[in-house]
Amino acid sequence: MQVPEFVKKHKVASAIVLAIAILAPTGMMLGRKNDKPSFMTAKVARGNITAIVQATGTINPLTTAPVGSYVSGNVKYIFADFNTHVEAGQVLAQIDPAMYEAQVLTAHGNLSSMRANLQNLQASLQATEASVATYQANAQKAQADLEYVKVNAKRTEDLFKQGILSHDQNDQTQSTLGQAEASLVAAKAQVNQSKAQIKQVEAQIEQARAQVEAATGNLQQAETNLRYTTIVSPIDGVVVARNIVVGQAVASSLQAETLFSVAQDLKRMQVYAQVDESDTGHVTVGTPCTFQVDAFPNDVFHGRVNSIRLNPAIVQNVVTYSVVLDFENPEEKLLPGETAYVTIPTGHARGTIEVPNAALIFTPSLPPNQLQALYRTHHIRREAFTNHLGGWQVVWTLAPDGTDVIPVAIRAGLSDFSHTQVIEGDLKPGETIVTGQTAGGSKTAQRRFGPGFRR
């Protein structure tokens, strides 16, 4: 019996409707199943953690001595070049000394003239002292003559009163007495005048001596300037910079111009590493450290922290401090000025409980009120999910059904680039910990960088 065409079409339509009715709920169920979150997990384990601070720095010699010139002139000779090994006192360059040699000759002449003037004054002093002695003798003679004349005048006056001598004889005797007294006064005046001349000559001598000292100083200055025309190395080392050429005019009127830079002993050098202010509290003097340079990318060099300089550098509001590292460079492979990539260990924990760093920055994609409810339900301390004071953090473990997560408060310790030490918290080795979340087959891991968080 042949089935009519309209019957066939009705059966096909009915089959399609039935299929839709059956598959629609199934599709909705599948869709809902795909909407359920799934989580990326890791295991809590024990291991060793070494916390480090990384910084970039510059290689420098222990001592770099700038060699300058204190005098001006034209460079006449150069005896050292880049990379020249020099010793202390070795001549590096010569400035034309002609002008300074002339200044030395002039200073010698002035000093000789001042010394001759001093000798003349000293001779004049001796002559004046001799004159004083002569005048003093004359004064003594005048004093003796006066005494005789006084006695004679007294005798004459007595005889005159007795009428034995005449008025003329008596007057003549009195005149002789006056002359003797005047001669004594004149002799004493000559003595005083000579003494005054002595004081005057002595003052001139002191002035001449001061002039001799000044001339001596001028001579020493001229000789020093002449010596400064010879540029010598102050230390043993290697010339790392030469800033002059033959014939160049050196002007040092305001400050000493640097002609050479000499690095002392390139077998022992230092690295000046710029460390962020947040890491300086973890760096300890004496800590062994390592660094690498671009010139030898496959080599690791070893040093030790020497000091942390208390001189901050601020660039675009970022504060850094110079950490100085000492290291040996016996083969002189490393050169001044090279960039060093420094790694400084700041702590080590052996056999400690550790969690992946990703677990510390994971937060499930839940509404804030649900997160707060979970924190309260599981007694999570406030600092663990707010300011992280004391190193407290929140990690999440899977519930037994594998679909829900449970917050756990831990206190984080040392951290490297992959794991963090668990100092305190309800975590045991072997437990499953959540590091990320996926929904609908795509990754939607949530990262939380709360205040105070450090890797």
PyMOL commands that set and color helices and strands:
alter all, ss='L'
color gray80, all
select helices_A, chain A and resi 5-35+98-161+167-228+277-280+357-360+368-377+382-385+389-391
alter helices_A, ss='H'
color red, helices_A
select strands_A, chain A and resi 38-43+45-69+73-78+85-86+91-95+230-232+237-242+249-250+257-276+288-293+296-308+313-315+318-328+339-356+392-398+405-415+419-425+432-439+442-443
alter strands_A, ss='S'
color yellow, strands_A
deselect
rebuild
show_as cartoon
